[in-house]
Amino acid sequence: MKVFINKHEHELAAGATLADAITAIEAKPPFAAAVNTEFVPKTQYASQLLKDGDRIEIISPVTGG
């Protein structure tokens, strides 16, 4: 299935989860994740099923002042 991770198209297997998407882009903690603009708690990454066309955002904190 086709999903968009940080606005880039990715192919994932049917039945993929948010955890699979995070693994696909090799995201390094710390980060927060959202699917279709809805925040997903870290405890739900492995159970959050994705659908074709989902838009996933992986957001890392920015430090500085």
C-alpha positions as CSV (number, residue, x, y, z in Angstrom):
1,M,0.0,0.0,0.0
2,K,1.1,3.6,-0.6
3,V,1.4,5.9,2.4
4,F,3.0,9.3,2.8
5,I,5.6,9.8,5.5
6,N,6.7,13.4,6.0
7,K,5.2,14.2,2.6
8,H,7.3,11.5,0.8
9,E,5.6,8.5,-0.8
10,H,6.5,5.1,0.7
11,E,5.3,1.5,-0.2
12,L,4.4,-0.6,2.8
13,A,3.0,-4.1,3.0
14,A,-0.8,-4.5,3.5
15,G,-1.5,-4.6,7.3
16,A,1.5,-2.4,8.1
17,T,1.4,-0.5,11.4
18,L,2.7,2.9,12.4
19,A,5.7,1.1,14.0
20,D,6.5,-0.4,10.5
21,A,6.4,3.1,9.0
22,I,8.7,4.4,11.7
23,T,11.1,1.5,11.0
24,A,10.9,2.1,7.2
25,I,12.4,5.6,7.6
26,E,14.8,4.6,10.4
27,A,13.5,7.4,12.7
28,K,15.7,8.0,15.7
29,P,14.1,9.0,19.1
30,P,13.0,11.3,20.4
31,F,10.1,12.0,18.1
32,A,6.3,12.2,18.1
33,A,4.0,10.6,15.4
34,A,0.7,11.5,13.9
35,V,-1.5,9.7,11.4
36,N,-3.8,12.0,9.3
37,T,-3.1,14.9,11.7
38,E,-4.1,12.8,14.8
39,F,-1.4,12.4,17.4
40,V,-0.7,8.7,18.2
41,P,0.8,7.8,21.7
42,K,4.0,5.8,21.6
43,T,2.2,2.9,23.3
44,Q,0.0,2.5,20.3
45,Y,2.6,2.6,17.4
46,A,2.5,-1.2,17.1
47,S,-1.3,-1.4,17.1
48,Q,-2.1,1.6,14.9
49,L,-3.0,0.0,11.5
50,L,-2.3,2.0,8.4
51,K,-4.5,2.3,5.4
52,D,-3.7,3.1,1.8
53,G,-3.2,6.8,1.4
54,D,-2.6,7.6,5.1
55,R,-0.4,10.6,5.8
56,I,2.1,10.1,8.6
57,E,4.1,12.8,10.2
58,I,7.2,11.9,12.3
59,I,8.2,15.1,14.2
60,S,11.5,15.5,16.1
61,P,11.8,18.2,18.8
62,V,13.9,21.3,18.0
63,T,16.2,22.7,20.7
64,G,17.6,26.2,20.9
65,G,16.5,29.6,22.0
